[in-house]
Every structure is written in structure tokens, then in C-alpha cells.
């Protein structure tokens, strides 16, 4: 029945991986099932028979579908089924999209869809890598025109050693989470999060990754040569050379004038009448081809920008190749929020707001990896007004989610541990205006905001991008690219990091790949720019994190108690912990490992709650002082509860510094009193003294 069923087996960094095709999903243009360890991912690629009309771009969609049955979970939603993609699924889709997109014909307008369905997950074998390899395999053997294959690999750094395809245990202690994709000749995608890794170490990790990638790409190429379908022909949308030359001769000087300014608004104002003039000149000559005329205008602008850079070393705004646009940094720009930072680079401006909360405010995750919650959250918003447009806000798209994740990844290595600073964080970056590299602006603004919020980050982080223009064997890089250099250039190489090293990388390409020489130069240029931004701009705005959090932020404290004491702190039906929260006006979160987090508005109340918890957990010490509540009066004294479930007797002779005739003359039920533990007898009964506590307070006052 399955006469076309084939299985191809190879290894990825020493781990067996197989590709099955010809058995499932017979109606796709290309299909395979990837088995990598016990991770199983089904990949299907399809293409429309006809081009989509009225568009000037290649319509590619890439989806990474996380199925919770892959890890034996039932979805936690009310519907009990998967809904919109998780953030991790969107990021995985982007990681696969970026290396395959530049290798499709630029003049093809047929819709292409890639769907990776995760069927099972082995924690030691990345489903993201399996999906990327499966996509390359399926596209290669399909009839869809594509200039692959590619391959990808994840790389770690454990105890200073570069590890290809690290397992779950190695990933947990790795200082590097690097994903590299490439062809047999070049690197086409880099995505990284790193714990301040030096540039030379990162470069070597990329080089080692590419060596493994070459082997896998060669394997997939061999399979394509053996069973690959003939690629279908498509209706090319290439420009009419005659039309382009006519527009170029008519308008090139006008376009040069329009582009030759550092002001985006002025540039667009200059371009508008030129576009109208071109249409007036050529609409009759080329009837019903307005879209192609618009493409000619776009390509003419691209031609001018690239010729300026390659032939004259000239940038649109007049900067030198390695010059950064004017910079500014401010903190505390918004009142009452817990922290705020404003970062401006030319016409790109980002405001980031920090909100601190108790650890229980961490985001609960429902995905296929082992991560169940996230204490540090970074979100990025790109409203239409930031580029002078009028589109309504409809929530974050994939680009916004990707940029937020990049900033989150850049800053996560410098966030203090929960033991050092027991808070959850939510950072929101609002792009106020955009003319290139807003994601890197959000990294800088977020560092400022965290420091303003009093978060003791391990080191400040800055971000900067590097661009690229290529022509045959010629190439040149430039630092801090603005919008036009991104649109008309070949690369946006984003690097975030500290004085000590890199914390995040994201590389977007429009060409077929980079050589190691280009990557090395991009690292060096972004390193120099990053240090300048940190030293000359950001640290002059705020040299160090504030010593304390905002008065509007919740105050926190934490302690660790024995696991077998958790039940005593919670009490039957939660009565004990509820009582502490009510009496001290605090919130208490207890984790399974015995970590206790106490939050509240007033520091004094937090200290009191911590003292009560310690009293419950630890046996009262003779000589120690406690603030307790009177629970019962007797003729011979008063019983005082110094902690839930722990009560002692204050004998009438120990109630005051003077003689007491009746207990009621000094205290009543419900009174809060300071007492000293004077004795714990062999039956565990606690004797207390208010008299000794009063004397101690008086002596302290006199001192």
C-alpha cells in the first residue's frame, strides 16, 4: 500500500535521527516525519498553484504547532484544547522562518505554508531543531522552488566547553543557548541567549555549529538528489527591465534628493510628490501596471541607497559607516510606576516601564517544554503612531512577540536570583517612534527602567544592530542601521550585551548567508558600539541601581523553612497562614521546597510576619523577645500567643514593673504585648515575662 515509503537515517552530533516520507500526508507537496531520539515532529509543506494577485511580497507562512499530548498533558484551558500558539511556539516558528525565507525565489508570489506538528517530545532532543530539519527535508524533496537545503543545530557552553546538541541536564547549566542554521557554504540564521559570553567564544561556537550543519545539509541534498520531485515553474514577478530603466532615467536625481536627509518625516514628504510625478509620467505608457510602477520606485530607492554605501561609503543621513545616531537616556520619566526608562537613538525612541510584584505573580506556562513558570516577563508594543500610521491596535503580532522575547533574553542573564531579590518582574517596552532597531532600543530602555526600579541587576545591558550590503564578492557592514538601511540592506544583526560579553543575538538575512569573516566583523563593531552606549550615555543617566525600590512598589522578604514544617505554617484548612496575612496585612507564598516569600506595603508588617513564621518553625528561645496577643485571662496571669499554635503564660508577678492586684488592670484579651521567654520547662511549657520586656525597652531607650 505504501510503495513510496522511505526511511533515511543519519546522525546529528552523534545522536541518531531519521526522516520518514511517503507514508503519511500524501496530498502535501512535501512531507516527512522526523524522529530525533523520542522527539517526533511531522512536517508538511504546501504551495498554491497560482500566485496571489495584488501583492509585492512572497507570501510564506510558518507554523510550529505544540500539541500537549506530546508531553502527556491535557490543556489547562476551559476548552481543554490547544488555542492560539504559545509565545514559545511563535518564537520557534520565527526561528525556522528566518533561515528558509531568503532561499525562496524573490520573484515568486505563490503562497507557501509550512506546518510543523510536534507529536512527542524527548527532553534531551529539541523539537525546534527537529522541526527545522524536517522543514528543510520536506521542502527539498517537494516540487516547491527553493534554493536549500539548510540544516540547524543547538549549541551550549558547559563549564567552558562547547557542546553540540546539549541534553536537558546540560542545557540547565549551560551559559549559552545558541541556535545556528546554515547551508553547506554559509550561515543563514543565528539566535542566541548567553550569560555574558565573550565574542571570540561565541564566534567559535558558531563555527563549530556550522561544521555540523554542513554534514546534515549534505545528507539532505543527497536525499533530494535521490527522490526529490522536479520543481514546478511559476509566474515570475520580476520587474520589466525596460520599465525600470525608464523610471530610473526619469527620476533617479529626484529620488537622490528625496532620500538625502536624516529626517524620516522630511524624506517621506519629499518622496510623495515624486511618486505622483512618476505615475503621471508612466501610467498611460504602462496601463494597469500601477503595482509594477510602485515596485520600480521601491527598487530605485534601493538602488540609490546601496550604490551610495558601496561606491561612496555614504549613508542616507550623512553619518560615517561606524557612527551612531545621536543618543539620549533618561530615567524616572513617569510618576508612581515602579521604574521607567526612556532611550532615544536618532528618530527611534522607546519607553520601558517596570512593574515589580510578588513571586506568585510569575507567568504560568502551558507548553511542551519543561518550563512551568516565568518570573521575568518582557513585552513589546509597536503602535501604528510610532511610524506615523493610523492602523488600529489589535494586540501584539509575531514581530512584537519576537522583539519582546529578544529583549527578555538579553536581560535575563543579569536578573538577580529569587534568593537575592524575591520579586516577579513585568517590563513593557512602548515604541514611541521608530526609524530602525527598536528591539535594541528596548534593551537599553529596559536596563534603565530596571535600575530606576531599584533592581540590583548584575550588569547593565545595551543593544545595537549591524547592517550589511553585498554585491558579488564585495561586502561592507555599517553599525546602527536605520529604517532605509534595514529595508534596502541585506542584514539586521542585533547584539545585546554587557561590558563582559554577549547576552543575546538575533540575525535577520535577505541573502543566502554569511561568511565567518562577516560575522566576526559584525561582532567587533557591535561590541565597540555597545560599550560606547553603556559608558557615555546610559551610565551617565543612572550610574547604578537605586538602593531601594519605589515607595509604590511592594516590599519583599524571603526565608527558607524545613519542608516538614510547611504544614504547621499553613495550618489546618489554611487557618494559620490566613491569620498571619490578616493580622500583618501581608501576602505569603510558600513553595514546595520550603521557600517562603512575604510581600506587603509596609516593611514593618513584613518583618513581623517573618518573625511569626520563624517562631512557628523554630522553637522559642529563652531570652528572646516576641510580640504576642493575649488570648485568655486567669487569676494567676495571662496566656499570650507568640505565634499561631504557640502560647505561653505570663504570671501575674511578671505582668508589670510594679505590683499588680488584678490581671485585668494591666491587659485584656486581644491586647498586643511584647514579652520575653524566661523558661521552657521539660514538658515544653513556655513561661513569659512582660516585666522583663518593659525593663529591656526602657534600658534601650535610655541608651
JOWO-V102013 format. One record per residue. N is the residue number from 1. SS is DSSP state (@ for helix, = for strand, . for the rest). PHI is phi in whole degrees, -180 to 180 (NA if undefined). Layout:
# JOWO-V102013
n=(N/N)
ss=(SS/SS)
phi=(PHI/PHI)
This chain:
# JOWO-V102013
n=(1/2/3/4/5/6/7/8/9/10/11/12/13/14/15/16/17/18/19/20/21/22/23/24/25/26/27/28/29/30/31/32/33/34/35/36/37/38/39/40/41/42/43/44/45/46/47/48/49/50/51/52/53/54/55/56/57/58/59/60/61/62/63/64/65/66/67/68/69/70/71/72/73/74/75/76/77/78/79/80/81/82/83/84/85/86/87/88/89/90/91/92/93/94/95/96/97/98/99/100/101/102/103/104/105/106/107/108/109/110/111/112/113/114/115/116/117/118/119/120/121/122/123/124/125/126/127/128/129/130/131/132/133/134/135/136/137/138/139/140/141/142/143/144/145/146/147/148/149/150/151/152/153/154/155/156/157/158/159/160/161/162/163/164/165/166/167/168/169/170/171/172/173/174/175/176/177/178/179/180/181/182/183/184/185/186/187/188/189/190/191/192/193/194/195/196/197/198/199/200/201/202/203/204/205/206/207/208/209/210/211/212/213/214/215/216/217/218/219/220/221/222/223/224/225/226/227/228/229/230/231/232/233/234/235/236/237/238/239/240/241/242/243/244/245/246/247/248/249/250/251/252/253/254/255/256/257/258/259/260/261/262/263/264/265/266/267/268/269/270/271/272/273/274/275/276/277/278/279/280/281/282/283/284/285/286/287/288/289/290/291/292/293/294/295/296/297/298/299/300/301/302/303/304/305/306/307/308/309/310/311/312/313/314/315/316/317/318/319/320/321/322/323/324/325/326/327/328/329/330/331/332/333/334/335/336/337/338/339/340/341/342/343/344/345/346/347/348/349/350/351/352/353/354/355/356/357/358/359/360/361/362/363/364/365/366/367/368/369/370/371/372/373/374/375/376/377/378/379/380/381/382/383/384/385/386/387/388/389/390/391/392/393/394/395/396/397/398/399/400/401/402/403/404/405/406/407/408/409/410/411/412/413/414/415/416/417/418/419/420/421/422/423/424/425/426/427/428/429/430/431/432/433/434/435/436/437/438/439/440/441/442/443/444/445/446/447/448/449/450/451/452/453/454/455/456/457/458/459/460/461/462/463/464/465/466/467/468/469/470/471/472/473/474/475/476/477/478/479/480/481/482/483/484/485/486/487/488/489/490/491/492/493/494/495/496/497/498/499/500/501/502/503/504/505/506/507/508/509/510/511/512/513/514/515/516/517/518/519/520/521/522/523/524/525/526/527/528/529/530/531/532/533/534/535/536/537/538/539/540/541/542/543/544/545/546/547/548/549/550/551/552/553/554/555/556/557/558/559/560/561/562/563/564/565/566/567/568/569/570/571/572/573/574/575/576/577/578/579/580/581/582/583/584/585/586/587/588/589/590/591/592/593/594/595/596/597/598/599/600/601/602/603/604/605/606/607/608/609/610/611/612/613/614/615/616/617/618/619/620/621/622/623/624/625/626/627/628/629/630/631/632/633/634/635/636/637/638/639/640/641/642/643/644/645/646/647/648/649/650/651/652/653/654/655/656/657/658/659/660/661/662/663/664/665/666/667/668/669/670/671/672/673/674/675/676/677/678/679/680/681/682/683/684/685/686/687/688/689/690/691/692/693/694/695/696/697/698/699/700/701/702/703)
ss=(./././././=/=/=/=/=/=/=/././=/=/=/=/=/=/=/././././././././=/=/=/=/=/=/=/././=/=/=/=/=/=/=/=/=/=/=/=/=/././././././././=/=/=/=/=/=/=/./@/@/@/@/./././././././././././././././@/@/@/@/@/@/@/@/@/@/@/@/@/@/@/././././././././=/=/=/=/=/=/=/=/=/=/=/./=/././=/./@/@/@/@/@/@/@/@/@/@/@/@/@/@/@/./././././././././=/=/=/=/=/=/=/=/././=/=/=/=/./././@/@/@/@/@/./././=/=/=/=/=/=/=/././././=/=/=/=/=/=/=/=/=/=/=/./@/@/@/@/@/@/@/@/@/@/@/@/@/@/@/@/@/@/@/@/@/@/@/@/@/@/@/@/@/./././././././././././././@/@/@/@/@/@/@/@/@/@/@/@/@/@/@/@/@/@/@/././././@/@/@/@/@/@/@/@/@/@/@/@/@/@/@/@/@/@/@/./././././././@/@/@/@/@/@/@/@/@/@/@/@/@/@/@/@/@/@/@/@/@/@/@/././././././././././././././=/=/=/=/=/./././././././=/=/=/=/=/=/=/././=/=/=/=/=/=/=/=/=/=/./@/@/@/./=/=/././././././././=/=/./=/=/=/=/=/=/././@/@/@/@/././././././././././@/@/@/@/@/@/@/@/@/@/@/@/@/@/@/./././././././././././=/=/=/=/=/=/=/=/=/=/././././@/@/@/@/@/@/@/@/@/@/@/@/@/@/@/./././././././././=/=/=/=/=/=/=/=/=/=/././=/=/=/=/=/=/./././@/@/@/@/@/@/././=/=/=/=/=/=/=/././././=/=/=/=/=/=/=/=/././././=/./@/@/@/@/@/@/@/@/@/@/@/@/@/@/@/@/@/@/@/@/@/@/@/@/@/@/./././././././././././././=/=/=/=/=/=/././@/@/@/@/@/@/@/@/./@/@/@/@/@/@/@/@/@/@/@/@/@/././=/=/=/=/././././=/=/=/=/=/=/././@/@/@/@/@/@/@/@/@/@/@/@/@/@/@/./././././././=/=/=/=/=/=/=/=/=/=/././=/=/=/=/=/=/=/././=/=/=/=/=/=/@/@/@/././././././././@/@/@/././././././=/=/=/=/=/=/=/=/=/./././././=/=/=/=/@/@/@/@/@/@/@/@/@/@/@/@/@/.)
phi=(NA/-106/-68/-95/-68/-135/-126/-120/-122/-154/-129/-122/52/89/-104/-65/-143/-125/-123/-110/-148/94/-115/-108/55/-70/-93/-75/-66/-154/-151/-158/-118/-101/-118/-127/62/-100/-76/-128/-129/-98/-123/-128/-124/-136/-142/-75/-76/-123/-70/-78/-85/78/-124/-120/-144/-86/-86/-107/-124/-129/-127/-110/-97/-87/-105/-69/-64/-64/-122/69/-116/-98/-53/-84/-73/-60/-76/58/-148/-64/-111/-64/-60/-71/-58/-63/-66/-64/-65/-65/-60/-66/-64/-83/-60/-62/-78/-88/-61/-65/-95/-84/-59/-70/-102/-92/-123/-72/-65/-127/-123/-117/-126/-105/-111/-83/-94/-154/-127/-100/-56/-86/-130/-65/-67/-65/-65/-60/-65/-64/-66/-64/-64/-61/-62/-65/-66/-66/-86/-80/-94/-81/-61/-163/-99/-85/-86/-119/-147/-143/-151/-101/-135/-121/-136/-117/53/81/-105/-75/-120/-84/51/-64/-82/-60/-64/-69/-63/-64/-114/-77/-89/-147/-121/-115/-119/-124/-126/-166/-96/-70/-110/-138/-91/-113/-157/-134/-136/-149/-125/-148/-93/54/-88/-65/-61/-67/-69/-62/-63/-66/-64/-67/-62/-63/-61/-68/-61/-71/-60/-57/-64/-69/-63/-65/-62/-65/-61/-63/-65/-60/-62/-84/-127/-64/-77/-71/-71/-76/-87/-132/-77/-69/-109/-63/-68/-72/-56/-65/-63/-62/-65/-65/-65/-61/-62/-76/-124/-62/-68/-66/-65/-60/-61/-64/-80/-83/-157/-91/-103/-62/-65/-64/-62/-67/-67/-71/-71/-54/-68/-68/-61/-62/-65/-64/-65/-62/-75/-116/-60/-73/-68/-125/-64/57/-129/-60/-64/-70/-65/-61/-65/-62/-64/-61/-67/-69/-62/-62/-60/-64/-62/-70/-68/-57/-68/-73/-94/-118/62/-107/-102/-56/-96/86/-71/-73/-58/-109/-86/-99/-63/-55/-119/-151/-140/-140/-129/55/-90/-125/-74/75/-69/-75/-172/-148/-143/-121/-124/-126/-132/59/-97/-100/-142/-132/-110/-119/-111/-106/-122/-102/-148/-63/-58/-67/-80/-57/-74/-86/-107/-129/-134/-97/-95/-80/-77/-105/-151/-136/-85/-110/-121/-128/-125/-130/-120/-127/-69/-64/-65/-67/-120/73/-108/-122/-68/-71/-78/-132/85/-72/-94/-64/-63/-63/-64/-65/-67/-63/-67/-64/-64/-61/-65/-67/-96/-56/-64/-102/-73/-65/-66/-65/-71/-77/-150/-78/-129/-100/-125/-127/-110/-124/-99/-104/-77/-89/-153/-133/-144/105/60/-69/-63/-74/-63/-69/-63/-65/-63/-71/-60/-59/-66/-62/-66/-65/-79/84/-80/-78/-64/-70/-167/-71/-121/-127/-132/-153/-117/-127/-105/-151/-127/-126/-155/63/-86/-81/-157/-151/-112/-143/-92/55/-77/-98/-53/-64/-70/-74/-61/-102/-91/-110/-158/-128/-105/-99/-134/-112/-179/-109/-61/-90/163/-82/-115/-159/-138/-145/-120/-111/-125/-119/-117/-85/141/-119/-88/-65/-64/-65/-62/-62/-67/-62/-61/-66/-68/-71/-64/-62/-66/-62/-65/-63/-62/-64/-78/-93/-123/-70/-75/-82/-78/-154/-67/-155/-63/-62/-70/-141/-76/-59/-64/-88/-86/-65/-95/-131/-151/-144/-153/-119/-118/-60/-58/-74/-100/-58/-61/-67/-70/-75/80/-64/66/79/-64/-67/-67/-65/-67/-62/-61/-68/-74/-101/56/-135/-118/-124/-120/-120/-98/-63/-88/97/-73/-121/-119/-119/-131/-174/-80/-103/-62/-62/-66/-64/-59/-66/-64/-62/-62/-65/-63/-63/-66/-65/-76/-99/-67/-57/-102/-64/97/-84/-106/-139/-96/-127/-123/-70/-109/-158/-110/-128/-62/-96/161/-128/-93/-123/-90/-91/-164/-52/85/-127/-130/-137/-104/-103/-64/-55/-74/-111/-80/-151/-79/-114/-65/-116/-83/-130/-57/-63/-71/-113/-136/-132/-59/99/-67/-93/-137/-93/-134/-118/-78/-103/-163/-127/-78/-70/-100/83/-76/-104/-105/-121/-138/-78/-58/-64/-67/-65/-64/-63/-65/-66/-64/-65/-66/-69/-66)
